[in-house]
Amino acid sequence: MATYPRVKEQHIAVFGESGSGKTVLVSSFFGPSQSASGASDLWDLVADDAGQGNRLLKNYLGMRDKAVAPPATRFASDTYNFSVKLKSAGDRARDKRPFDVIRLAWHDYPGEWFESEPSSFSEATRRTDTFRSLLRSDVALLLVDGQKLADHRGEEARYLKSLFGNFRQAMLRLKDDLLAEEGRLVEFPRIWILALSKADLYPDWDVDNFRDLLVLNAADDIERLRSTIQELVETPDALSLGEDFLLLSSAKFSLDQGPQHTTSIDTTARVGLDLVLPVASLLPLERRVLWASKMDVPRKVLDSLADGADLIAKAITGSNFAKLDKALSMLPDRRVRVARQVITRGTPLLAMAAKMAGPALREQNEQARAQHDYLRATLTQMKQDLEEGRADSVIRTAV
């Protein structure tokens, strides 16, 4: 008998220099979900560490109710674990789904480590160990600080050259330690999204404006960073950097013109944060299908790119997992794993799930909601959110 809850883990790594808004982003990702107005009708977002969740909620409430931004964190390496817990529809409905909980691990890499050399051998070791901890991530967000862009208006190339150069130097410092044991890495973030934080400073921009600015001022620097990261990974062509772009804003920050010059913060004016879960959960599946169709990618690389993609594909398409699970439960553990792989490989199931869009996707979502199939409804809603994000020019992806 299966053990409950069955958990599907997704990892996302967030990189940004100090002051780029990483703490504000994660606080604004979690905080709104804890109110009735911001909660989903399909799932609950829970912080696995209650103390950590309270700190994030306090940060968010401070912005919403007191217009106070969270204090800056320095040299803090944090992983925030969130669980997307599906609404219950009874044991029979639960038994039909391949997993019950989506767990998102949000890895926050200290910005100061991109801007300075290690002060000691122990710090260098800690940087490497911290980086290793996020190698399970399929997706990485590399933040471009909107405030620093504004501060360098007319000299954007100067800031961007420094930003991407610092990231590249950090990767070079880590390279030897990362490759020392087994050589080039199979498990490594393969999708690097360039994200504009504090996008509220550019209300007239869409994601193409952001993309065009980077290409015009930093195309060569992005390519050098991409080449450096390619040196770390097996099958270097299976790497996306400079192809995916995202606008992010935690809130709209504005300076009042009264005598106190107090800052007002509109936490309802968020941009892009609702796409974090869809990006972490579904973009690797889409990219796996794309790369498998265009290049000869080793199976171990594809599997590391979207671990458990077969389960997500089954959930999105509504495949009858319960009957399959019952049949496979009669086999020894090792043969179960082999059987699952044989069933899912060589079939159009992954492509069907990845390419579902438009009216067909809406129909699947409506059907899942009517049948109280909360997992399928959640994943198809995430696909709809991703589709709408592309249509609204908030995100631009290679798929």
C-alpha positions in Angstrom: 0.0 0.0 0.0 1.3 3.5 -0.9 2.5 5.7 1.9 0.8 9.1 2.3 1.3 11.8 1.6 3.3 11.1 -1.5 5.5 14.1 -2.3 6.8 15.5 -5.6 9.7 17.8 -4.9 10.7 20.7 -7.1 13.7 23.0 -6.5 14.4 26.5 -7.7 17.6 28.4 -7.0 17.5 32.2 -6.7 20.7 34.2 -7.4 21.0 37.9 -7.0 23.5 40.5 -5.7 23.0 42.0 -2.3 20.0 44.4 -2.3 18.4 42.8 -5.3 15.3 42.0 -3.4 15.5 38.2 -2.8 14.1 38.4 0.8 11.2 40.7 -0.3 10.4 38.3 -3.2 10.1 35.1 -1.1 8.1 37.0 1.6 5.7 38.3 -1.1 5.5 34.8 -2.6 4.4 33.3 0.6 2.6 36.1 2.5 -0.5 36.7 0.3 -1.4 33.0 0.3 -2.0 33.1 4.0 -5.0 35.4 3.7 -8.5 34.4 2.6 -8.3 36.8 -0.4 -5.0 35.4 -1.6 -5.6 31.7 -0.9 -6.2 29.2 -3.7 -9.4 27.2 -4.1 -7.4 24.2 -5.1 -4.5 24.0 -2.6 -3.0 25.5 0.5 0.6 26.8 0.6 2.3 25.8 3.9 5.8 26.6 5.1 7.3 23.3 6.3 9.3 25.2 9.0 6.7 27.1 11.0 9.2 29.6 12.4 10.5 30.4 9.0 6.9 30.8 7.7 6.1 33.2 10.5 9.2 35.3 9.7 8.2 35.5 6.0 4.6 36.4 6.9 5.8 39.1 9.3 7.9 40.6 6.5 4.9 40.6 4.2 2.6 42.1 6.9 5.1 44.8 7.6 5.1 45.8 4.0 1.3 45.6 3.7 0.2 47.2 6.9 3.1 49.5 7.9 5.0 50.2 4.6 8.1 48.8 6.2 10.4 46.7 3.9 12.2 43.6 5.5 15.6 44.3 6.9 18.5 43.3 4.6 20.1 39.9 5.2 23.8 39.5 4.7 25.7 36.3 4.0 22.6 34.4 4.9 22.2 31.1 2.9 18.6 29.9 3.3 16.4 27.2 1.8 12.7 27.8 2.2 10.6 24.6 1.9 7.0 25.1 1.0 4.3 22.4 0.5 1.5 22.8 -1.9 -1.1 20.7 -0.1 -4.1 19.8 -2.3 -7.6 20.1 -1.1 -9.0 16.7 -0.1 -11.8 15.0 -2.1 -11.9 11.8 -0.2 -9.7 8.6 -0.2 -11.0 7.3 -3.6 -10.0 10.5 -5.4 -6.7 10.6 -3.5 -5.9 7.0 -4.5 -6.2 7.9 -8.2 -3.5 10.5 -8.2 0.2 9.8 -8.5 1.3 12.2 -5.7 -0.5 14.3 -3.1 1.9 17.2 -2.3 4.1 19.4 -4.4 7.1 20.6 -2.3 9.0 23.6 -3.5 12.5 24.1 -2.2 13.5 27.8 -2.7 17.3 28.1 -2.5 18.6 31.6 -1.7 22.3 32.0 -2.5 23.9 34.9 -0.6 24.5 37.9 -2.9 27.6 39.0 -1.2 29.3 35.8 -2.3 29.2 37.0 -5.9 30.8 40.3 -5.0 33.8 39.4 -2.8 36.5 36.8 -2.5 36.2 34.2 0.4 37.9 35.6 3.5 39.1 32.1 4.6 39.4 28.5 3.6 36.4 27.6 5.7 34.3 30.3 4.0 35.3 29.0 0.6 34.3 25.5 1.6 31.0 26.8 2.9 30.3 28.5 -0.4 31.0 25.3 -2.3 28.9 23.2 0.0 26.0 25.7 -0.2 26.2 25.7 -4.0 26.2 21.9 -4.0 23.0 21.9 -2.0 21.1 23.6 -4.8 22.4 21.4 -7.6 19.0 19.5 -7.5 17.3 22.6 -8.9 16.1 22.4 -12.5 15.5 26.1 -12.7 17.6 29.1 -11.5 16.5 32.7 -11.4 19.3 35.2 -12.0 18.1 38.6 -10.8 18.9 41.8 -12.5 18.3 44.6 -10.0 15.8 47.1 -11.4 17.0 49.8 -9.0 20.6 49.5 -10.1 19.5 49.6 -13.7 17.7 52.9 -12.9 20.8 54.2 -11.1 22.8 53.5 -14.2 20.4 55.0 -16.7 22.3 55.6 -19.9 25.2 53.4 -18.6 23.3 50.1 -18.2 26.1 48.2 -19.9 28.4 49.2 -17.1 26.2 47.7 -14.4 25.3 44.6 -16.5 28.9 43.9 -17.3 29.7 44.0 -13.6 26.7 41.8 -12.7 27.4 39.0 -15.2 31.1 39.3 -14.7 30.7 38.7 -11.0 28.5 35.7 -11.5 31.0 34.3 -14.0 33.9 34.8 -11.6 32.0 33.1 -8.8 31.4 30.1 -11.0 35.1 30.0 -11.9 36.0 30.0 -8.2 33.7 27.1 -7.6 34.6 25.1 -10.7 37.6 23.0 -9.5 35.8 22.0 -6.3 32.6 21.1 -8.1 34.3 18.9 -10.7 36.9 17.4 -8.4 35.0 14.2 -7.5 33.2 13.0 -10.6 34.0 15.4 -13.4 31.3 17.2 -15.3 27.9 17.3 -13.5 24.8 15.5 -14.6 22.5 17.1 -12.0 22.7 20.9 -12.3 20.3 23.8 -13.0 19.8 23.6 -16.8 17.3 26.5 -17.1 18.6 29.9 -16.1 16.0 32.6 -16.3 17.1 36.2 -16.4 14.6 38.0 -14.2 14.2 41.7 -13.6 13.5 42.3 -9.9 11.7 45.5 -8.8 10.0 45.6 -12.2 7.5 48.1 -10.7 10.1 50.8 -11.4 9.4 50.2 -15.1 5.6 50.2 -15.4 5.6 50.7 -19.2 7.9 47.7 -19.8 7.0 44.2 -21.0 9.4 41.3 -20.9 10.5 42.0 -24.5 11.8 45.5 -23.4 13.8 43.8 -20.7 15.1 41.2 -23.1 16.1 43.8 -25.6 17.9 45.9 -23.0 20.0 42.9 -22.0 20.8 41.8 -25.6 21.8 45.4 -26.6 24.0 46.0 -23.6 25.2 42.6 -22.4 24.9 39.9 -25.1 28.6 39.1 -25.0 28.7 39.0 -21.2 25.7 36.6 -21.0 27.4 34.4 -23.6 30.6 34.3 -21.6 28.7 33.3 -18.5 26.8 30.6 -20.5 30.1 29.2 -21.8 31.5 29.1 -18.2 28.5 27.2 -16.9 28.7 24.8 -19.9 32.1 23.8 -18.7 30.5 22.4 -15.6 27.9 20.2 -17.1 27.7 17.0 -19.1 25.9 17.6 -22.4 26.6 21.3 -22.4 24.1 22.0 -25.2 21.3 21.0 -22.8 21.6 24.4 -21.1 19.4 27.4 -21.4 20.8 30.8 -20.5 19.9 34.0 -22.3 16.7 32.4 -23.8 14.3 32.8 -20.9 13.2 36.1 -19.3 10.9 37.1 -16.5 9.5 40.3 -14.9 9.3 40.2 -11.1 7.9 42.7 -8.7 6.9 42.0 -5.0 4.9 45.2 -4.7 4.7 48.8 -5.9 7.0 51.0 -3.8 6.4 54.7 -4.0 7.7 57.8 -2.1 5.0 60.1 -0.8 5.6 63.8 -1.2 4.5 64.8 2.3 6.7 66.3 4.9 7.7 62.9 6.3 8.6 61.4 2.9 7.2 58.1 4.0 7.2 55.2 1.6 3.9 53.5 0.7 3.9 49.9 -0.4 1.1 48.5 -2.5 1.4 44.7 -2.0 -1.5 44.0 -4.4 0.6 45.2 -7.4 2.7 42.0 -7.8 4.1 40.9 -11.0 5.5 37.4 -11.9 5.4 35.8 -8.5 2.4 33.7 -9.4 4.6 32.1 -12.1 7.2 30.8 -9.7 5.4 27.5 -9.0 4.4 26.9 -12.7 8.0 27.7 -13.8 9.5 25.3 -11.2 7.0 22.5 -11.8 6.3 22.6 -15.5 9.0 24.4 -17.4 11.5 21.6 -16.9 8.9 19.2 -18.5 8.5 21.4 -21.5 12.2 21.9 -21.9 12.9 18.1 -21.6 10.5 17.5 -24.5 12.0 20.2 -26.6 15.6 19.1 -26.1 14.7 15.4 -26.6 13.2 16.4 -30.0 16.1 18.5 -31.1 19.3 16.8 -29.9 20.6 13.5 -28.7 20.5 14.0 -24.9 21.6 11.1 -22.7 18.7 9.6 -20.7 20.4 10.3 -17.4 20.6 14.0 -18.3 16.9 14.1 -19.3 15.9 12.3 -16.1 17.9 14.8 -14.0 16.3 17.7 -15.9 12.8 16.8 -15.0 12.8 14.1 -12.3 9.4 12.6 -12.0 8.2 14.1 -15.3 6.2 10.9 -15.9 4.1 11.5 -12.8 3.4 15.1 -13.7 2.5 14.1 -17.3 0.1 11.5 -15.9 -1.5 14.0 -13.6 -1.9 16.7 -16.3 -3.4 14.3 -18.9 -5.6 12.5 -16.4 -4.0 9.1 -17.0 -5.4 6.3 -14.7 -2.5 6.1 -12.3 -4.5 4.0 -9.8 -4.8 1.0 -12.0 -1.2 1.2 -13.1 0.0 1.5 -9.5 -2.1 -1.5 -8.4 -0.6 -3.7 -11.1 2.9 -2.6 -10.4 2.5 -3.1 -6.7 2.6 -6.8 -7.3 6.2 -6.5 -8.5 9.5 -6.2 -6.5 10.7 -2.7 -5.9 13.4 -2.8 -8.5 11.1 -4.2 -11.2 8.5 -1.5 -10.3 11.0 1.2 -11.1 12.0 -0.5 -14.4 8.4 -1.1 -15.4 7.5 2.6 -14.8 10.4 3.7 -17.0 9.5 1.3 -19.8 5.8 2.4 -19.7 6.6 6.1 -19.8 9.6 6.1 -22.2 8.9 5.9 -25.9 5.3 7.1 -25.5 3.9 10.5 -26.4 2.6 11.0 -22.8 5.3 13.6 -21.9 4.9 15.5 -25.2 1.1 15.4 -24.8 1.3 17.0 -21.4 4.0 19.5 -22.3 2.2 20.7 -25.4 -1.4 20.9 -24.0 -2.6 24.5 -24.5 -5.5 26.7 -25.4 -9.0 25.3 -25.4 -7.9 21.7 -24.7 -6.0 22.9 -21.6 -9.1 24.9 -20.4 -11.3 21.9 -21.0 -9.0 19.7 -19.0 -9.0 22.2 -16.1 -12.8 22.6 -16.1 -13.2 18.8 -16.2 -10.8 18.3 -13.4 -12.5 20.9 -11.2 -15.9 19.4 -11.9 -14.6 15.9 -10.9 -12.8 17.3 -7.8 -9.5 16.0 -9.2 -7.5 18.7 -7.4 -4.1 17.5 -8.6 -5.0 17.7 -12.3 -6.9 20.9 -11.7 -3.8 22.4 -9.9 -1.3 21.4 -12.6 -3.6 22.5 -15.5 -4.2 25.8 -13.7 -0.4 26.2 -13.4 -0.1 25.6 -17.2 -2.9 28.1 -17.8 -1.0 30.7 -15.6 2.2 30.1 -17.5 0.3 30.4 -20.8 -1.3 33.7 -19.7 2.1 35.0 -18.4 3.5 34.5 -21.9 0.4 36.1 -23.5 0.7 39.1 -21.1 4.5 39.4 -21.9 5.5 38.9 -18.2 7.6 35.8 -19.1 9.3 34.8 -22.3 10.6 31.3 -22.7 12.4 29.2 -25.3 9.3 27.0 -25.5 
